[in-house]
Structure formats: C-alpha cells, structure tokens
C-alpha cells in the first residue's frame, strides 16, 4: 500500500484575504482536478501519493467588520495549488482531496454561522473560542471520514456517496 502524506494547513489568519493565482476558492460548480495540483513532485522514495494544502482565511479586523451585517464574506475556504501535489494515476487520491476540500467548506460555513450568531463576541475581538470549537468539530468529522474511507482508499465507501471519479 502506498503511503499517504497529507499536509493540511488550517489557515485562520487575521489578515486581508488574497485570492490570486496561487489560491483557489471552494466552489459548488468547480471541483478540483489533477491539473490543480502544481507543486513539485516529492522524492519517489517517500512513497507519497497526495500532498494537499487547504485552509480558511479570515478577516476579522475590527475596523473592517464593525459595520458589516454578516461575516459571511470574512471566512473563505482555499486550496493552494502551488503547495499541493497528487499522484494522478490513482483516482482515489483525487476523490479523497475533493472530499477533504468539501469538508473544509463545511468548516468555513460552520464558522460563519457561529460568528454571525455571536456578533457581539466577534466585535469585541473575543472570537477565538468559536474558531477553536469549530476546529474541534471539524477534526472529529475528518477523522471519521479518514477512518471510514481508509483515507480514501476504500472504493466501496466512495461509491456509497455516489462518487465514481
């Protein structure tokens, strides 16, 4: 069995988000493809089949959020192509990466919801507990997915979801 190494970066920076050529924002209409993984291939001796870099970027600077009605545009789910590589000959790797990106979108939506429900806490700058709560929930979901799907290697599990990539 090939080793799976996954770099999963949870970016919760408090800087302005920058979506450029080096980052892809999650989309319902555009799924990741093998062409999106642009990092230099690792040493073949390492036996890696996937390096995927996902993260959330947040912008919760007081001066920029004080007049906002919602914080929906302040949390975005990103994929970093230049820091991600995939073994394109193994279709299970792409299916696994797509599902992880989708799970990361769940985390972004859950964080947006919590921020919007706790506006006063966010405006006072005391929102870190919300981020931590969502991160812990996400880790449980991702661990369950990894265990149930054998890190995307169980084709029967993927077929149950209707993913036949």
C-alpha positions in Angstrom: 0.0 0.0 0.0 1.3 3.4 -0.9 1.9 5.8 1.9 -0.3 8.8 2.1 1.2 12.0 3.4 -1.3 14.9 3.7 -0.3 18.4 4.5 -3.4 20.0 5.9 -3.0 23.6 6.8 -5.7 25.3 8.7 -5.1 29.0 7.9 -7.0 31.3 10.2 -5.1 34.4 9.6 -6.4 37.7 10.6 -5.1 39.4 7.5 -6.8 40.5 4.4 -7.6 37.6 2.2 -5.9 37.5 -1.1 -7.2 35.2 -3.7 -4.8 35.1 -6.6 -3.3 32.7 -9.0 -1.8 30.8 -6.1 -5.1 30.0 -4.3 -8.5 28.6 -5.4 -11.6 29.3 -3.6 -14.1 26.4 -3.0 -17.0 26.4 -5.4 -20.1 24.2 -5.9 -19.7 24.4 -9.6 -16.0 23.8 -10.0 -14.3 20.7 -8.5 -10.6 20.2 -8.1 -8.9 18.4 -11.0 -5.5 16.8 -11.1 -4.3 19.9 -13.1 -4.9 22.0 -10.0 -2.0 20.3 -8.1 1.1 22.2 -9.2 3.7 21.5 -6.5 7.0 19.8 -7.4 6.6 16.0 -7.1 8.2 14.6 -3.9 11.0 12.1 -3.9 9.6 8.8 -5.2 11.3 7.0 -2.3 9.0 8.8 0.1 6.0 6.9 -1.3 3.7 9.9 -1.1 0.5 9.9 -3.2 -1.0 13.2 -2.1 0.1 16.5 -0.6 -2.9 18.8 -0.3 -2.9 22.2 1.2 -6.3 23.6 2.3 -7.1 26.4 4.7 -9.5 29.0 5.9 -8.6 32.6 5.6 -10.5 35.0 7.9 -10.6 38.8 8.0 -12.0 39.9 11.4 -10.2 43.2 11.8 -12.4 45.4 14.0 -12.1 48.5 11.7 -13.2 46.4 8.7 -16.1 44.5 10.3 -17.7 47.0 12.6 -20.4 48.0 10.0 -21.0 44.6 8.4 -24.4 43.0 8.7 -22.9 39.5 8.4 -19.5 37.9 8.5 -20.2 35.6 5.5 -17.5 37.2 3.3 -15.0 37.2 6.1 -14.3 33.5 6.0 -13.2 31.7 2.9 -12.1 28.2 2.1 -9.0 28.0 0.0 -6.9 25.4 -1.8 -3.2 26.2 -2.5 -2.2 24.6 -5.9 1.4 25.5 -5.7 1.7 23.7 -2.3 -0.2 20.6 -3.4 0.8 17.5 -5.4 -1.2 14.4 -6.4 -0.4 11.0 -7.9 -2.7 11.4 -10.9 -2.6 7.7 -11.7 -4.6 6.9 -8.6 -8.1 8.2 -8.9 -8.8 7.6 -5.2 -6.4 10.4 -4.4 -8.4 13.0 -6.3 -11.7 11.8 -4.8 -10.1 12.0 -1.4 -8.8 15.5 -1.9 -12.1 16.7 -3.3 -13.9 15.3 -0.2 -11.4 17.0 2.1 -11.9 20.3 0.4 -15.7 19.8 0.8 -15.2 19.1 4.5 -13.2 22.2 4.8 -16.1 24.1 3.2 -18.3 22.7 6.0 -15.9 24.1 8.5 -16.0 27.6 6.8 -19.8 27.6 6.8 -20.0 26.5 10.4 -17.5 29.2 11.4 -19.5 31.8 9.5 -22.7 30.7 11.3 -21.1 30.8 14.7 -19.6 34.3 14.0 -23.0 35.6 12.8 -24.7 34.1 15.9 -22.2 35.7 18.2 -21.8 39.2 16.7 -21.0 41.0 20.0 -18.3 38.5 20.8 -16.7 38.9 17.4 -16.9 42.7 17.5 -15.2 42.7 20.9 -12.4 40.6 19.5 -13.1 37.5 21.6 -14.0 35.1 18.9 -11.1 32.6 19.2 -13.2 30.2 21.3 -15.6 30.0 18.4 -12.8 29.2 16.0 -11.5 26.5 18.3 -14.9 25.0 18.8 -15.4 24.7 15.0 -11.9 23.3 14.5 -12.5 20.6 17.1 -15.8 19.6 15.4 -14.1 19.5 12.0 -11.2 17.3 13.3 -13.8 14.8 14.5 -15.6 14.8 11.2 -12.3 14.5 9.2 -11.0 11.7 11.5 -14.3 9.8 11.0 -14.1 10.2 7.2 -10.4 9.1 7.2 -11.2 6.0 9.3 -14.4 5.1 7.4 -12.9 5.6 4.0 -9.4 4.3 4.9 -8.1 7.7 3.8 -10.0 7.5 0.5 -8.7 4.0 -0.3 -12.0 2.2 0.2 -13.8 2.4 -3.2 -17.0 0.9 -1.7 -17.2 3.8 0.7 -16.8 6.3 -2.1 -19.4 4.5 -4.3 -21.9 4.7 -1.4 -21.6 8.5 -1.7 -22.1 8.4 -5.5 -18.5 9.5 -6.1 -17.3 7.5 -9.1 -14.3 9.6 -10.1 
